Amino acid sequence: MSSYDSARRDLIARENPHSRISEMEIQARLFAGEYGTRWTTASEREVEILHFGRWNHEAGPDFIGVRFRFEGEPECEGDLEVDMDARDWERHGHATNPAYSGVLLQLFVDSPGARAFARTSEFREISQAHLSVGDVAPLPLRHMPGAVDREAALAMIEEAAEFRLRQKHASHARAVSLHGPETAMFHTIAAGLGYKNNSIPFLLSAQRTGLRAAGASDGEARLFGMAGFLQPRTFDMADEATRNYLKPLWDQWWALRDSFSRLALPVEMWKFSGIRPSNHPHRRMGALAALASQFSGFRAAIKSGGAKGFSDFFGALAHPYWSRHWNLSAGLLEKDLALVGPDRVRDLLVNAYLPSLPLESAREVIQALRGTTPGGRIRLASEWLVGSVDRELMRSASQQQGLLQLYADFGSLTALEAWSKIRSNRN
């Protein structure tokens, strides 16, 4: 374990608030493999999830037909329940509900002081394991004093960038083991198109639609329908060009709506304000639909061109409607604009493509990759670290990744305190 990893774990070991994380977001991240696939149960047995089976959106356990491997036992299949609190098993009546009799594991986020047992209606004990979802909150501005010198700043950035790369690589490997390489890439790109404001709604839309369905002839209708963007009011108030675009989507979604409308995301999940027009969720969903419809060409571009092929594909990605519109209520733009801009392509390259490479290859690419236009979080991280926005510390993609990781992990401390913790874990 690196000194950076040790210092980070020491800090995160304190109690972290996670009340802002919804159960739906936790399930989405769990399904994507972000929380890992191995846990230690309350009875001190190791348990591993080999496949999440089917994500259940009806009454009953959260995941059905999950493949488990419990320590000392052969692989088995059963159901998985995810609760915010270990006591929810009893509170929600699962103990007396026969629909939960196939559950083999309950993952819980919080637990009371005393252990809360989980049993089925047949009085079979359910294995339980704690699911860690908390992160250290970013630092408020009042913690800015305590900058470090340039040499320390560079050392911290380098260690944080290496840690972040390894974490992304491990997360991608878990997703591949659960869903396969193509679906893992599709999910990561979807979350990346949502950026920080809408990453979870985009991830959910992609997960609930599925890559194969998203790439089918009615895939765009499915994506927009699952996202909750196909509303009668939108169609009624649209101009002629938008009506012409929406009508076939409506026709296709209408045939599917009775079966899938319960999976459509509520509008409250989306953030539309404070977003640049080019990043509007409608337009980003159009980009995801365009990618899904051309996924075989995308794979070929990566196979033949690597990182350049990835970037060139997205640079040329176009859509007959979304290349000329910001959203479903905006008028026609004067000229075609890039469906995915250069900075977002670079972010997708770093977050979706590089983690799929062997670690050493990914390290070589990111260290030579120029960074994007520094966003607010990167500039704030620089201020926290050295007391000013120092562009020399954020020129490369690797440096920007390191700044983001430092701020996310140690933002509750001053930079000097963070540096002290990292150094102390070296010794």
N, C-alpha and C positions, 0 to 999 in steps of 0.2 A: 504494500500500500504506500502511495506517495505521501510526502509531507503535506501536500495540498489536500489530498483526500482525508488524511488523518485530522488535520485542522478543521476541515469542513464538518466531518462527522462529530467532532467534539462540540462544535457550535450547535449543530442541528439536534444533538442529543437532548437539549433542553426542550421544554414543552412548547410546541409551535401551534399557533391558532390556524385552523383550517375551516372555520365555519362558513367562509365564503365559497367553498367548493361544493357544488351541488352533487347529489348522488348520481345524476345523469352524466355529469362530467367525469366523475370517478369511474363509472362503468365504461365510458368511452376510452379513457386512458388505460384502464386495465385491459380491455379488449385489444388495444393496440400494443400491449406489452410494455408500457412505460413503467409500470410498477413491478416489473419482474414476473417470474413464473414459479419461483420457489419460496416457500415459507416454512417456518417451524411452528407446529401446532402447539396448543396449550398443554398437550400431553407429551411434548418434547419429541415429536416425530417429524421428520422432514416430509414435505409433500410438494410435488411438482405438477403443474398443469401442462399437459402435452398439447392439448387442443381445446379451445373454448367451446366447441360444439356449436349450438345455435343460441344466439342472443334472443331470449324470450321477451316479446313485447306484449304478451297477454298476461292474465292472472297466473301466478305461480312463481317458481324460482327464476332468478335473473338469467341464468345460463343453463341450458338443457343439453344432455348428451355430452358432457365434458369428459375428456380423457384425463385421468389422474394416475400418478404413480406415488403411492404412499411407501415410506421407508419399510423395507422388509416384506413387501407384498408385490404381487404381479400387477401390471397395468389393469385399470378398471374403468368403468364408465358410470357416470352418475351426474347429479345436478349440483350447481353452485349458487349460493345465495350471498349477496353483498349487502351489508347493513352499515349504517352510520354508527350504530352503537351495538355492542354485543347483546344487550338486553332487548333489542328490537325483535329477536326471535320469539320471545314470549309476548312482548307488547303487541306485535302484529298478528298474533294468533297462529304462527307457523307450526307450533308444537301440536296443535289439534287439527290442523288442516292436512288431509290426506294428499293434497297436491304437492306437498313438500316432503313426502315420505322417501323420495329418491335422492334427496340432498345428501351429499357426502362431505361437503365442506362449507362452513360459513366464514367468510372474510369480514372482519369488522374494523372500523376506523377508530372508534373510541371504546373504552371499556371502563366499568366501574372499578372501585377499589377491590371488591371481592369478585371472584370469577363468576360469570353468568353462564350456566350450562345450557346447551341446546339439545333437545331430544325430539324425535319424530312422534307422530300419533301412535306409533307402534312401540314407543319407549326405547328406540335405538338412539344411542348417543351420537351426536354430530361432531365431527372434528371442527375445531375453531382455530383461526390464526389471525394475527393482527396485520392489518394492511396500512403501511405507513404512506401517507399522502401529503404530509406537511412540508413546507419549505420555509426557510428564513425570509421574513418580509424585507423588502428593499428599505434602505435607510432613508429617514426623513432628512431634509436639508439641514436641520439643526445639528446633525452629526458630522458635518463637513470638516470642521477643524481637525488637523492631524494628518496632513499630507506627508507622503514619503518622497525621497529623492529619486532621481531618474533611474539610477542603477537598481534600486529596490523595486521601482515600478515595473521596469522591464522584466525583472526576474519573476515578479508576481504574475504579470500578464502571460509570460511564457508557460508557467506552471498551470495557470487557470485554463489557457487555451488547450494544452495537452489533455487536461482532465476532461474538458468539455468534448473534445474529439473522441476520447475513449468512451465517454458516456453515450454519445450519439451512436457510435459504432456498436456498442453492446445492445442498445435499445433496438437498433435496426436488426441485429442478429436475432433478438428475441421475437420481433415481429415476423421475420422471415420464417422462423421455426413454427410459428403459430398459423400464419396465413399464406406463406409462399412469397417469393421475391417480388412478383408483379403487384400483388395486392398491397404488400407492405410499402412499396414505393408510391402507389396510388394514394394510400391513406396519408402518407407523410406530405406529399405534394398538396393534397387537399387542405391539410392543416396549415401548410405554409402559405397557400393562397388567401387564407383567412387572416393571416398575420396575427398580431397579438390581440386584436379586438374581437375577431370572429373565428379563431382557430378551432374551438370546440364545436360550434355549429357546423362548420365546414367538414370537420372530421366525422361528426355524426351523420351528416348527409351522405358522405362517401361510404361510410360503414353500412348504413341502412339500405343504400341503393346497391352497392357491390360493383366491382369493376366490370364484370361480364355484362350485367344489366345496364350499367352506365354507358357501355360501348355499343349497345344494341341500337336498332333503328329508332326506338322510343326512349333511348337513354337520357336525352336532354329533358324530356318531359318528366321522367322519373326523378332526376336530380332536382329540377325546379319544384316539382310537386312535393318531394320529401323535405325540401328546404322551407316549404310553406309559402313560396313566392307566387303560386298560381291562385290568385284570389279574384273573384268576380269583379270587385270594385276596380282592380287594376286594369282589367280588360275593358270595362265600361268607360273608363276615363282616358283610355289610350288614344294616340293619334293613329292614322291609317297604317303607317309603317309598322308600328308596334302591334296593332291588331293582326296584321298579316303574319307577323312573327309568332304571336301568341296562339293564334287559332289552331294550327296543327298540334301544338303542345297541349292545348286544352282538350282537343279531341282525343289525343292519346291518353292523357291523364284521366279523363272522364271514364274511360274503359277500365282503368286501374284503381280509381279512387276508392271504391267501396272496400277493396282489399287492403289498401295501403294508407288511406288517409289518417288512420290512427297513429301512423309512424311519422306523419308530417310534424316538423318542429314548430312550436309556438312562436309567434312573432316576437315575444318578449326575450327570446334567446339571442336575437340579433342586435347588433349595435350599428345604427345607420348614421348617427350624428358624429361630427368631428372627424370625418373620414374624407380624404381627398377623393374627388370624383372618379379618378381612374381606379381607385381601390374599392369602389362600391361593391357590396356583396352580390348584387345582380350581375354585374360585369364579371366579377371573379368566378361566379358559378358558370357563366357562359364560357370562360376560359377552361374550367374543369371539364365541362361537357365536350369542348373541342378536343382537349387532350384525350379523354376517354374514347372518343370516336376514332382517333388516330393512334391508339396505343401501340399497335404493331409497328407503325412507322417510327414512333418514339423509341421503342426497343431497338429497332434497326439503327437509328441514329446514334444511340449510346454504344451499341456493339461495334460500329465502324469508326466512330469519332471520339469516344470517351467523353471527357468533360467538355471538349469543344462541340461534339455532337449534341450533347445535352443542351448547351447554351444556344447553338444554332437552331435547334428544333424549336425551342420556346421563342427565340427571336423572330422566327418566321410564322409562328402560330397565329392563325387568323380565324375570323368568324364573320359570316355575311351580315349579321345584325350587330354583334357586340364590338366589332372593330369601328363602328360608327356611332355608338351610343354609350352614355355613361350609366344609365339605369332605365328601368321600364317607364319612367315618367318624363325622361329628358328628350329633347328634340334631336334631330339629326346633326351630327358633327360635320364641320366643313370638309374634313378629309379623314382618311383612315388613320387610326393611331394604333400603336403596338398593343396587342391584347395583354401582354405581360411585359412590363418595362424592364430595362437593363438591370436596375437595382434589385427588383424582385427576382429576376432570373438568377442573379448572383446569390441571393439568399437561398433560393431553392436548390441551387447547385451545392451550397455548403451544407444545408440541412437535410436534403433528400438524396442527393447523388453520392457525395463523398462518403457518407457512412456505409454505403453499399460496397465500397472498395476495400481491399485488404488494408489494414491499418497503416502500414508503412507507405503505401501508394497514396492514401488519403492525406497523410501528413505532408508528403512532398508537394501535392497539388495545392493544399491550403496555404502552405508557407510561401508559395510563389504567387498566390492569387491576390490581386489588388482588392481592397475593401470597397464597400459601397459608400454612397454619401452618408456620413455619420448621422444617425438619428438622435432623437432626444435622449434615449437611455444611454447610448454610447458617450455622448457629450457629458451627461451627468456623471457617468462612471469615471470619466477622466477628471472632472472637477473633484470628485470624491478622492481620487487616488493621488493627484499631484497638485490640486488646488486651482487648476485652470483647464480650459479646453486645449489640450496639447495635441495638435494634429499629427505630430511625429510619432505619437503612441497609438495612432489609429489608422495608419495608412494601409496595412495589409488586412486581409480577411481574418487571418489568424489572430492578429492583435485585437481586432474588434470582437471576436469571439471570446478572447480572454477577458476583455473589459466587461462584457456582458455577464460572464460567469462570476467574476470577482464581485460585481455589484449585487448579483442575485444571492450569492453565498454569504458574503461578509458585510452586506450593507447596513446591518444593525450595529456595526462597530465603526470606529474611525479607521482610516487606512493604516495608520501606525499600529493600532491594536491588531488588525488583521495580519500585518506583516510580522508582528511579534509572535502571533499564534503559529503562523506557517514556519517561521524559523525555529520555534521551540519544538515542533514536531520533526524537524530534521535531526535534532540532536538526541 
